[in-house]
Structures are given as structure tokens and as C-alpha cells.
């Protein structure tokens, strides 16, 4: 608004200039809604991370850990989060996959995180880890990862999921030990011992059965 005055200084009218800001207001509303949606998406992701029963790690392209969830902290204790690949001495791991690498320490390049950052789509491995700050206390985990890519397909980080399978490994070991004892006892018996399924298929025969039947 601008008053229009005569030579004596009296106001004889008003000069008004107006702009249509409808589109501007719509743009601002859209931006506010976009920010709200982004915030809600981040909150959903945060809730999902905390609810997950497995340890989750998010890293950048250099392997710097950006985020871990509570399950990861429970799994590892409270390890120092490494700044980049190769600088994670507090993270101690050994192969536990039953291969010829069994018991050997993991090199920095062996972790699923490192392999995902190199472009492998779903690297995984069974490894044994040492709980941070508790020397000698180990857990067996399934270490899985996947690269995170932008819209152009370039790798911008990695996501890692680590599941504690210690109890399962102990159970499987106990079952193998129990089966070995069972076989030792039945092979030591002088009687023929066998078992069969409902369809008649024999699923176990002791040594005396084989010696008798040939």
C-alpha cells in the first residue's frame, strides 16, 4: 500500500500493488508435508531397528558405522565403533563355518560388511565373536549384509544383520554327541539293532546287523 498525496500533502488516494501468492503457498505446504513425511519415515525406521531381534548396523561407503540398534549392543556388549574398514580391532571374529578356515581369525575384508561394500549383494558367513570387554566369552553369529545403493545404482553404504545362533550351535553339538554315544552303545551290543519308519524303510542299523546280513 502506498498513499497518493497532493501538493499540499493531503492524501487523495491509495496505490495498491498485489501479488498472487497462491502457488507459493502451495509450494510451502508441499515442502512442509514432504519434511513431515521424511520425519515420519525416519521415525518408522528407528522403531523398526529397535524392534528387530537381530543386531543391525548401517555404515557409509568407508565402513564407518552410522547407526546400530539395541540388539547389536546386546550381542557385542559396547564395542568401540570403528571409523573405517581395517580399524576395528575391538571387533574380534573367527570363522565358524565348518570349512578349512574354521577357527581362523577374520581379516578386515572377510566381514560381510566389507564384502557388501565391494558390491556383493548378499554376503554371509558363520563366525564366532568375542563379546566386547569380556575376554574369552564368545558367541556364534550369522553375519549377513547387503549394499545400500542410490537411485543411480551407486553404493552409498551397507546394511548388516547379525543373528546370535550360539544356542542353536550348542544344541546341534549336543545332538551330535548324543547320536555318537547311541551308535557306540548299539555297536557294542551283541544283538542286532535297527529302527524303521512307518513305511518300512530302515533308518538305522547297528554294526551287528550289517555283519549278520552282509
TABEL-V180778 format. One record per backbone hydrogen bond with DSSP energy under -1.0 kcal/mol. CO is the residue of the C=O (numbers start at 1). NH is the residue of the N-H. Records with the same first field share a line. If there is no record, write none. Layout:
# TABEL-V180778
CO->NH + NH
This chain:
# TABEL-V180778
2->15
4->12 + 13
6->9
10->6
13->4
15->2
21->25
22->26
23->27
24->28
25->29
26->30
27->31
28->32
29->33
30->34
31->35
32->36
33->37
34->38
35->39
36->40
37->41
38->42
39->43
40->44
41->45
42->46
43->47
44->48
45->49
46->50
47->51
48->52
55->162
56->69
57->160
58->66 + 67
59->158
60->63
62->85
64->60
67->58
69->73
70->74
71->75
72->76
73->77
76->132
82->65
84->87
88->91
90->92
92->130
93->106
94->128
95->103
99->102
101->104
104->95
107->110
111->115
112->116
113->117
115->120
116->119
123->145
125->143
126->96
127->141
128->94
129->139
131->134
134->137
137->131
139->129
140->165
141->127
142->163
143->125
144->161
146->159
148->156
150->153
154->150
157->148
158->59
159->146
160->57
161->144
162->55
163->142
165->169
166->170
167->171
168->172
169->173
170->174
171->175
172->176
173->177
174->178
175->179
176->180
177->181
178->182
179->183
180->184
181->185
182->186
183->187
184->188
193->206
195->203 + 204
197->200
201->197
204->195
206->210
207->211
208->212
209->213
210->214
